[in-house]
Amino acid sequence: MPLVPPYIESLQPYQAGRGIESVRRQYGLSRIAKLASNENPLGASPKAVEAMTRTFGGLNLYPNGGLELREVLAREFEVGVENVIAGSGSEGIMSNIIRAFLCDEDEVLTTEAAFIGFQVLARSRGVTYRTVPYRDWHYDLEALAAAINENTKIVYLANPNNPTGTIFTRHQFDEFYRHVPERVLIILDEAYFEYAKDNPRYPDSMHYRYDNVITLRTFSKIYGLAGARIGYGFAHEELIRNLLKVKLPFEPSTPAQAAGIGALADPEFLHRSLEANARGLRYLGQGMEALGLTVIPSQANFVMIVLPSEETAHHIFEEMLAQGVVVRPLGAFGLGNCLRISTGTDEDNRLCIEALGRVYAANTGAIRAG
Ligand SMILES: Cc1ncc(COP(=O)(O)O)c(C=O)c1O
């Protein structure tokens, strides 16, 4: 089909994790633990839902481009409203960044097996996409700095990273930043910021308001609003001004914007979610290690396990699915021998370890030694 450019033809359509209903129907199960998409298992912030519901009477009116949310965020984070953008999830803003700043000859640089959403968006622009391998499942910032060339326009860093769950530290970022020319835009994707922010080694990018750094955050994770599609970003006013030129004018939707504002006013839900996640990470980590699995220590709301082969990973994924536990195979990210498992409710986490234990018991030895 000559109408389709080769860089679009070669993309794989996004494959979402399996939905609860389809797994329930396929296996005739009553209880499903969906641990595939790093969602908040406690649901959404009740204040967000309330605020969203209040907008329903005005759905006949067009939204205002996220202005109220931008104002709230500007106050909360002590920046100007001209330094804030709101959009349809942080991926919506990422897509604007790709459209606003990349020219045909520019290159994008990131880690191997980066967040799949970014991979797809960058590749769909048809520019050169270069990667550097992980070092011990962390971004290798030294190698990334060394790989910057005269065509590099964007460096994408997710911190904490998806799918590994690891972070780079303040010190590492400071060192890296010293080597990045001002003409290179750094996207700091902090979708999992709230889970890592209390780690003293974590570099909260609001302390790095450099002119060439864009911070992206989202309400999809800790605030439990993945279905509402609402995210935000902070950057120099010149960058935001140009992003606003390409952003679809009526993103985010009115209910999504209200949900974001409501969520910010709900510290109790945030606190409860953080506690449940910390409990989940501990439980899953200990349970998996007791089975002899290789678990990467995580600063987010999921863990990654490394298995001896792609076949083993696929087998475990299928076996767990049949027991009602949906986890995420990482072939699409480029890590076919790994699985990513989100923290769930206490009950979900128990089901997960029990299911893994049964798979393990039936395959002694085969899944050890990742
Ligand atoms: C690193 C990272 N960035 C961005 C996103 C997308 O977030 P949003 O729902 O705000 O588009 C995700 C979601 O999984 C993610 O893991």
The ligand as an SDF file (V2000), in Angstrom:
LIG
                    3D

 16 16  0  0  0  0  0  0  0  0999 V2000
    6.7180    5.3790   31.9290 C   0  0  0  0  0  0  0  0  0  0  0  0
    5.3060    5.6780   31.5270 C   0  0  0  0  0  0  0  0  0  0  0  0
    5.0220    6.8480   30.9640 N   0  0  0  0  0  0  0  0  0  0  0  0
    3.7850    7.1650   30.5890 C   0  0  0  0  0  0  0  0  0  0  0  0
    2.7390    6.2800   30.7520 C   0  0  0  0  0  0  0  0  0  0  0  0
    1.3980    6.6380   30.2290 C   0  0  0  0  0  0  0  0  0  0  0  0
    0.6730    7.3360   31.1020 O   0  0  0  0  0  0  0  0  0  0  0  0
   -0.6810    8.0400   30.6890 P   0  0  0  0  0  0  0  0  0  0  0  0
   -1.7810    7.1110   31.0590 O   0  0  0  0  0  0  0  0  0  0  0  0
   -0.6640    9.2900   31.4840 O   0  0  0  0  0  0  0  0  0  0  0  0
   -0.6520    8.3260   29.2110 O   0  0  0  0  0  0  0  0  0  0  0  0
    2.9650    5.0470   31.3300 C   0  0  0  0  0  0  0  0  0  0  0  0
    1.8730    4.0800   31.4770 C   0  0  0  0  0  0  0  0  0  0  0  0
    2.0270    2.9140   31.6110 O   0  0  0  0  0  0  0  0  0  0  0  0
    4.2850    4.7330   31.7200 C   0  0  0  0  0  0  0  0  0  0  0  0
    4.5680    3.5440   32.2420 O   0  0  0  0  0  0  0  0  0  0  0  0
  1  2  1  0
  2  3  1  0
  2 15  2  0
  3  4  2  0
  4  5  1  0
  5  6  1  0
  5 12  2  0
  6  7  1  0
  7  8  1  0
  8  9  2  0
  8 10  1  0
  8 11  1  0
 12 13  1  0
 12 15  1  0
 13 14  2  0
 15 16  1  0
M  END
$$$$
